[in-house]
Amino acid sequence: MAEREWTDRIVGDRMAVDREFTDRIEASQFSRQEWGLVMTATEFEIESPEDDERAQLVANTEKLPAVIPELDRISSQAGAMGAGGEGAGAAGGRGMSGSGGGVLGSLRNALGLGSGGGGADDETIEAADRLAQEYASDLQRRLEDRGKWAEIRTIASE
């Protein structure tokens, strides 16, 4: 119950960090739609909430592998729109090299010649995790700057 309570109390702060974080998303391999999916699979936790020195907001990304097929679908759709299509720049790197996107990649996968080893998926998960951890750090910094961090930690430790 305490987790739900503290996360509900930071909704406005998350919205502010979302706005501030858009530049990093645009500079990443993820489109906005893909990032939204990453955030859906990410849960925030406070490690050591009772310890003022060690308390840290972290992104739990253990559910990311479950959304990889959908990320690949979004990426391949963006790649199919072509170089001029909206979102192709942000997702293009992942779509073309990550899963062998586009028509040729689809054919390779259909013939069983796709990467299948999960290497590209692992890279995607690692990139998403890094970005989610940066987001968590920014969110914690915002809470600290606004004087809310101690209250949130207290609620989380209950």
C-alpha positions as YAML, in Angstrom:
chain: A
units: angstrom
residues:
- id: 1
  name: MET
  ca: [0.00, 0.00, 0.00]
- id: 2
  name: ALA
  ca: [2.83, 2.41, 0.82]
- id: 3
  name: GLU
  ca: [4.30, 1.98, -2.68]
- id: 4
  name: ARG
  ca: [1.04, 3.00, -4.30]
- id: 5
  name: GLU
  ca: [0.75, 5.97, -1.97]
- id: 6
  name: TRP
  ca: [4.22, 7.40, -2.62]
- id: 7
  name: THR
  ca: [4.00, 6.88, -6.38]
- id: 8
  name: ASP
  ca: [0.63, 8.65, -6.44]
- id: 9
  name: ARG
  ca: [2.20, 11.62, -4.67]
- id: 10
  name: ILE
  ca: [4.86, 12.13, -7.33]
- id: 11
  name: VAL
  ca: [2.65, 12.12, -10.44]
- id: 12
  name: GLY
  ca: [3.06, 15.86, -11.01]
- id: 13
  name: ASP
  ca: [6.83, 15.58, -10.58]
- id: 14
  name: ARG
  ca: [6.93, 12.73, -13.09]
- id: 15
  name: MET
  ca: [5.03, 14.83, -15.60]
- id: 16
  name: ALA
  ca: [7.54, 17.66, -15.16]
- id: 17
  name: VAL
  ca: [10.50, 15.27, -15.59]
- id: 18
  name: ASP
  ca: [8.79, 13.81, -18.67]
- id: 19
  name: ARG
  ca: [8.79, 17.28, -20.26]
- id: 20
  name: GLU
  ca: [12.41, 17.93, -19.27]
- id: 21
  name: PHE
  ca: [13.51, 14.51, -20.51]
- id: 22
  name: THR
  ca: [12.26, 14.84, -24.10]
- id: 23
  name: ASP
  ca: [15.65, 15.99, -25.43]
- id: 24
  name: ARG
  ca: [17.30, 12.84, -24.13]
- id: 25
  name: ILE
  ca: [14.61, 10.67, -25.67]
- id: 26
  name: GLU
  ca: [15.01, 12.40, -29.03]
- id: 27
  name: ALA
  ca: [18.78, 11.89, -28.85]
- id: 28
  name: SER
  ca: [18.34, 8.20, -28.00]
- id: 29
  name: GLN
  ca: [17.56, 5.23, -30.21]
- id: 30
  name: PHE
  ca: [13.94, 5.29, -29.02]
- id: 31
  name: SER
  ca: [11.00, 7.10, -30.55]
- id: 32
  name: ARG
  ca: [8.53, 8.76, -28.16]
- id: 33
  name: GLN
  ca: [6.12, 5.88, -28.69]
- id: 34
  name: GLU
  ca: [8.83, 3.33, -27.87]
- id: 35
  name: TRP
  ca: [9.88, 5.30, -24.78]
- id: 36
  name: GLY
  ca: [6.26, 5.33, -23.61]
- id: 37
  name: LEU
  ca: [6.24, 1.56, -23.86]
- id: 38
  name: VAL
  ca: [9.54, 1.34, -21.95]
- id: 39
  name: MET
  ca: [8.08, 3.48, -19.18]
- id: 40
  name: THR
  ca: [4.97, 1.30, -19.06]
- id: 41
  name: ALA
  ca: [7.21, -1.69, -18.33]
- id: 42
  name: THR
  ca: [9.25, 0.23, -15.74]
- id: 43
  name: GLU
  ca: [8.41, 0.44, -12.04]
- id: 44
  name: PHE
  ca: [10.09, 2.87, -9.67]
- id: 45
  name: GLU
  ca: [11.37, 1.71, -6.31]
- id: 46
  name: ILE
  ca: [13.20, 3.36, -3.46]
- id: 47
  name: GLU
  ca: [16.16, 1.36, -2.23]
- id: 48
  name: SER
  ca: [16.94, 1.82, 1.48]
- id: 49
  name: PRO
  ca: [14.21, 4.43, 2.02]
- id: 50
  name: GLU
  ca: [14.86, 4.53, 5.76]
- id: 51
  name: ASP
  ca: [18.54, 5.51, 5.30]
- id: 52
  name: ASP
  ca: [19.02, 9.19, 4.47]
- id: 53
  name: GLU
  ca: [22.49, 8.58, 3.01]
- id: 54
  name: ARG
  ca: [21.79, 5.43, 0.97]
- id: 55
  name: ALA
  ca: [18.21, 6.03, -0.16]
- id: 56
  name: GLN
  ca: [17.95, 6.01, -3.92]
- id: 57
  name: LEU
  ca: [15.16, 6.06, -6.46]
- id: 58
  name: VAL
  ca: [15.77, 3.33, -9.05]
- id: 59
  name: ALA
  ca: [13.99, 2.08, -12.13]
- id: 60
  name: ASN
  ca: [13.06, -1.59, -11.95]
- id: 61
  name: THR
  ca: [13.21, -2.66, -15.60]
- id: 62
  name: GLU
  ca: [12.89, -6.42, -15.14]
- id: 63
  name: LYS
  ca: [9.66, -6.42, -17.20]
- id: 64
  name: LEU
  ca: [11.33, -4.89, -20.28]
- id: 65
  name: PRO
  ca: [11.88, -8.23, -22.06]
- id: 66
  name: ALA
  ca: [8.11, -8.66, -22.19]
- id: 67
  name: VAL
  ca: [7.71, -5.51, -24.33]
- id: 68
  name: ILE
  ca: [10.56, -6.23, -26.78]
- id: 69
  name: PRO
  ca: [8.22, -7.77, -29.41]
- id: 70
  name: GLU
  ca: [6.07, -4.63, -29.33]
- id: 71
  name: LEU
  ca: [9.16, -2.38, -29.50]
- id: 72
  name: ASP
  ca: [10.30, -4.35, -32.54]
- id: 73
  name: ARG
  ca: [6.87, -3.97, -34.14]
- id: 74
  name: ILE
  ca: [6.86, -0.21, -33.59]
- id: 75
  name: SER
  ca: [10.41, 0.04, -34.89]
- id: 76
  name: SER
  ca: [9.70, -1.98, -38.02]
- id: 77
  name: GLN
  ca: [6.62, 0.15, -38.75]
- id: 78
  name: ALA
  ca: [8.76, 3.28, -38.44]
- id: 79
  name: GLY
  ca: [11.40, 1.73, -40.69]
- id: 80
  name: ALA
  ca: [8.75, 0.77, -43.26]
- id: 81
  name: MET
  ca: [7.69, 4.42, -43.50]
- id: 82
  name: GLY
  ca: [11.09, 5.16, -45.00]
- id: 83
  name: ALA
  ca: [13.77, 7.66, -44.18]
- id: 84
  name: GLY
  ca: [11.35, 10.58, -44.43]
- id: 85
  name: GLY
  ca: [8.70, 9.05, -42.19]
- id: 86
  name: GLU
  ca: [7.97, 10.49, -38.78]
- id: 87
  name: GLY
  ca: [9.97, 8.79, -36.07]
- id: 88
  name: ALA
  ca: [12.27, 7.03, -38.52]
- id: 89
  name: GLY
  ca: [15.26, 9.01, -37.31]
- id: 90
  name: ALA
  ca: [14.79, 8.14, -33.68]
- id: 91
  name: ALA
  ca: [13.91, 4.51, -34.24]
- id: 92
  name: GLY
  ca: [15.79, 3.88, -37.44]
- id: 93
  name: GLY
  ca: [19.02, 2.76, -35.80]
- id: 94
  name: ARG
  ca: [17.25, 0.08, -33.81]
- id: 95
  name: GLY
  ca: [14.92, -0.98, -36.54]
- id: 96
  name: MET
  ca: [17.55, -1.56, -39.16]
- id: 97
  name: SER
  ca: [20.40, -3.00, -37.12]
- id: 98
  name: GLY
  ca: [18.51, -4.26, -34.09]
- id: 99
  name: SER
  ca: [16.17, -6.81, -35.60]
- id: 100
  name: GLY
  ca: [17.04, -6.55, -39.27]
- id: 101
  name: GLY
  ca: [14.06, -4.24, -39.83]
- id: 102
  name: GLY
  ca: [12.22, -3.52, -43.04]
- id: 103
  name: VAL
  ca: [11.14, -5.94, -45.75]
- id: 104
  name: LEU
  ca: [14.48, -7.76, -45.97]
- id: 105
  name: GLY
  ca: [14.57, -8.22, -42.21]
- id: 106
  name: SER
  ca: [11.03, -9.58, -42.22]
- id: 107
  name: LEU
  ca: [11.94, -12.02, -44.96]
- id: 108
  name: ARG
  ca: [15.07, -13.14, -43.10]
- id: 109
  name: ASN
  ca: [13.06, -13.67, -39.93]
- id: 110
  name: ALA
  ca: [10.30, -15.54, -41.82]
- id: 111
  name: LEU
  ca: [12.91, -17.85, -43.30]
- id: 112
  name: GLY
  ca: [14.49, -18.41, -39.92]
- id: 113
  name: LEU
  ca: [17.62, -16.50, -40.89]
- id: 114
  name: GLY
  ca: [17.07, -13.65, -38.42]
- id: 115
  name: SER
  ca: [19.41, -12.95, -35.53]
- id: 116
  name: GLY
  ca: [17.38, -15.08, -33.08]
- id: 117
  name: GLY
  ca: [20.27, -14.90, -30.60]
- id: 118
  name: GLY
  ca: [18.73, -12.05, -28.70]
- id: 119
  name: GLY
  ca: [21.85, -9.89, -28.96]
- id: 120
  name: ALA
  ca: [19.99, -6.94, -30.43]
- id: 121
  name: ASP
  ca: [17.23, -7.40, -27.85]
- id: 122
  name: ASP
  ca: [19.84, -7.39, -25.08]
- id: 123
  name: GLU
  ca: [21.29, -4.16, -26.45]
- id: 124
  name: THR
  ca: [17.83, -2.61, -26.57]
- id: 125
  name: ILE
  ca: [17.10, -3.67, -23.00]
- id: 126
  name: GLU
  ca: [20.44, -2.28, -21.81]
- id: 127
  name: ALA
  ca: [19.84, 1.05, -23.58]
- id: 128
  name: ALA
  ca: [16.31, 1.29, -22.17]
- id: 129
  name: ASP
  ca: [17.56, 0.43, -18.69]
- id: 130
  name: ARG
  ca: [20.30, 3.09, -18.84]
- id: 131
  name: LEU
  ca: [17.81, 5.73, -19.94]
- id: 132
  name: ALA
  ca: [15.27, 4.68, -17.30]
- id: 133
  name: GLN
  ca: [17.96, 4.91, -14.59]
- id: 134
  name: GLU
  ca: [18.83, 8.44, -15.81]
- id: 135
  name: TYR
  ca: [15.15, 9.30, -15.60]
- id: 136
  name: ALA
  ca: [14.98, 7.95, -12.04]
- id: 137
  name: SER
  ca: [18.02, 10.05, -11.07]
- id: 138
  name: ASP
  ca: [16.43, 13.17, -12.55]
- id: 139
  name: LEU
  ca: [13.18, 12.43, -10.74]
- id: 140
  name: GLN
  ca: [14.97, 11.94, -7.42]
- id: 141
  name: ARG
  ca: [16.91, 15.17, -7.94]
- id: 142
  name: ARG
  ca: [13.64, 17.01, -8.61]
- id: 143
  name: LEU
  ca: [12.08, 15.59, -5.45]
- id: 144
  name: GLU
  ca: [15.15, 16.62, -3.44]
- id: 145
  name: ASP
  ca: [15.17, 20.12, -4.95]
- id: 146
  name: ARG
  ca: [11.49, 20.57, -4.11]
- id: 147
  name: GLY
  ca: [11.90, 19.31, -0.53]
- id: 148
  name: LYS
  ca: [9.71, 16.24, -1.14]
- id: 149
  name: TRP
  ca: [12.32, 13.47, -1.01]
- id: 150
  name: ALA
  ca: [12.28, 12.96, 2.78]
- id: 151
  name: GLU
  ca: [8.47, 12.72, 2.83]
- id: 152
  name: ILE
  ca: [8.43, 10.25, -0.07]
- id: 153
  name: ARG
  ca: [11.12, 8.09, 1.58]
- id: 154
  name: THR
  ca: [9.16, 8.08, 4.84]
- id: 155
  name: ILE
  ca: [5.98, 6.91, 3.10]
- id: 156
  name: ALA
  ca: [7.91, 4.25, 1.14]
- id: 157
  name: SER
  ca: [9.50, 2.84, 4.31]
- id: 158
  name: GLU
  ca: [6.14, 2.29, 6.04]
...
